[in-house]
Amino acid sequence: MQSDYGKLALKIQQIVNAFKAINVFLENNPDFLDNLKKFLDNWPSAFKEDWVKVARYGWYLNWETPIDIVSIVNNGQEALDAYMLSHLRDDWNGLTSRIVELCPERFTVLKAAFKLHEENNYIASIPLFLAQSDGICAQYLGAFLFAEHDKRIEKVKEISAINSDIFLASLLDILTVKTQIGDSIDKSSLDKKSLGPNRNGILHGSLKHIDYGNEINSYKSFSLLCFVVFCLVDKS
């Protein structure tokens, strides 16, 4: 019995010591709580720069993307590619089910695209992923993802102006970023192609982009589709 009371007393003393340490810290850092509140209120803005880096490497966020992606992206393209491939493979079933659930009117095309990817038919899955991303953006944002850059920027500004959700605003801003996926056909060097499939080159049948059909490009196109549904359909 005395032993139990001794253990309880020790735990209570440890808690008291912890509170004392916190109190000392706050006394020495009087602005800490105010700064913490500001960070919690604005944390999406703090991460947006890293999310843009992720997009420039051809990858996009979704419901299941771990938050530590902001540290992975600073390790370079190779590390990010490996990380996102592992994430999307592991979460494939959940992500595809969620997209179909949120876009039932596109069920037939989406299921076909997912099946083509699963069959390693990336030449066929990539154009479908890109086309559906484009169409969903037009449907929910009011501007196409690839063909209406200026209009897309204006639509994002309009939504952000009337919406107090900082997280959503930070996500929508990523739709205005120019990346290899939406860039002009002449962006055809090996370094550029390593950043993602070029939608214009692929859909216009350019010989410069005839080599697009590989697994990583299909996953990058799929990640874009996930992102568009995540920030436009699920949050509309």
N, C-alpha and C positions, 0 to 999 in steps of 0.2 A: 504493500500500500504506500509506504513512504517513498519507495522507488518510483512509483507512478506519479506521486505528487512532485517529486524532484524533477522528473522529465517534463511535467507540465510547467513547472516554475521556470525551467530553463528555456522552454519554447516562448513563454510569455516575455522573459527577459530579452530574448533575441528579437522579438517583435518590437519591444520598447526601444531597443538599441537602434533598430532599423528606422523607426520613426524619428528618433533623435538625429540620426544621420541625415535623413531627408530634410528635417527642419534646419539643420546647419547649412545644408546645400542651398536651400531656398533663401536663407538669410544672406549667404554669400553671392547669390545670383538672383536678385530681386525681380529681374525682368523675365526669368525663365518661364513662368506660367503664361504670361502674356504672349511671349514668343511661341510657346507651344500651341496656344490657341490659334494664333495666326497661321501656323504651319498646318494644323488640322483643318482649318477653314479653307486653306488654299493649296493643300498638298498636290492636287492634280497638276497645277501650274509648275510646281517644283520638279515633277517628273516628265513634263511634256517634252522637254528638249531631248531626253533619252528615248521617249516613244517615237519622236521624229527620226532619230538615228536608226531605230529599229526598222521604220518604214523605208528609209533610204537603202537599207540592206535587203529590202523586198519582203519584210515580214510585218505582220500586224497583230494587234491584241485581240483577244476574245474573252469569253466568260471564264475560261479555265486557265488563262495564261498566268503563271506564277509571278508575283510582284518582283522577285529577284532578277527578272529580265533586265532591269535598269542597271544592274551591276554586270551582267553577262555581256551586254552590248559593248561595254567599254573594254572588253577583252579582245575585241576584233571580230571580223566577219566569220572566220572559221569557227570560233567558239559559239557565236550566235546561231550559225547554220545548224551545227550539231545539236544545240539546245532546243531550237524550234522544231527540228525534225523529230526529236525524241518526244517532245510535248505533243505535237499534232498526231503522231502515230498512236501514242498512249490514249489520247482523248478523242480519237477519230469517231468512234461510235456515238459518244455523247454529243459531240459537236454536230455531226450530220443529222442526228435525230432532232436536235434543237432547231436547226435551220429549217428542216421540213415542217416542223410544228409551227414555226413563226411565219413561214411562207407557203401555206398549203396550196395556194393558187399556182405555184410553180413546181408542184410535187413531181410531175412527170419528167420535166427537164432536169431537176435537181437529182432525182434518183438515178437517172441515166448517167449524169456526170459523176456521181459518187461510184457507180458500178464500173465505169470506164477507168477511173483512177485505181480502184481495187484490183482490176484486171491488168494493171500496168500499161494501159492504153493512154499514155500521157498526151500523145499527139491530139487525141480527141477530147480528153478531159479538160485540158488547159483552156481552149477557146470557150468551152461552155462555162467554166468558172468565171472567166473574165467577162463574158457577155451577160451573165446573170448579175454579177456585181454592178455592171454598168446600168442594167435595167432596174435593179432594186434601188440604186441611188436616184435615178430619175423618178421612180415611183414615189419615194418617200421624202426626198430632198427637193425635188422639183428641178433638178439639173443633172445631166448625164455626167458620169464620173470621168470620162475621157475626152469628150468632144466639147464641153462647155465650161472651160476653166474659169473664166471671168464670172459667168452666171453662178457657178458653184460657189465661188468665194462670197458673192453677194448673199446667196441663200444661207450659207453658214453664218454670216454676220447677222442676218435677220433673226435666225433662230437663237443665237447667243444673246442678242439684245433683249429678247423677251423671256429668256429662260435663266433662272438663277442657279442652275446646276453647273458648277464649275467643272465637274468631272466630264459631263457631256460636252461642254464647250471645248475642253481640251482635246477630247476625242475628235470632235467635228473639225477642229483646226487641222488635224492630220490629213483630212480629205482634200485640203487645199495645197498640200506639199507635192511638188513635182518629183517623181521618182522614175526609175528606169521602166517600170511597168507602163506608165502613161506617157513616156517621153517620145520624141520623134524617131522615125525609122532610122535615121543616120547614126543613132547611138548603138553601134553594132560591134564595137571592139570586144575582145574577150573579157576585159576588165568590166565593161559596162554590162555584158551579158551575165556575168557572175552575180550581178545585183538583182536579177530577176528577168522574167520573160517580157519582151517588148510587145505590148498589145497591138500597137499599130502595125508593126512589122509582121506579126503573126496573122492578123485578120486580113491584111492586104496582100498576103502571100509573098512577101519580100524574100528574095534569095539570101539576103543578109541574115535573115532570122529563121531559116528553114530548119535549123538544128535545135529548136526550142523544146522538143518533146522528151524531157527527162523527169525523173522523180522529184527532184528538188524544185523545179519550176512548177510542177503540178501542186506541190504542197504550198509554195508561195502564192500561187493563184487561189488556192483554197483558203489560205489565211486571210487574203483580201476579202473573199466572199464572207468568211466568218465575221470579219471586222465590220463590213457594211451592214450586215444583219444585226450585229451586236449594238452598234451605235445609232442606227437609223430605224430599224424595225422594232427591236426590243425596247428601245427607250423613246419611241414616238408617242 
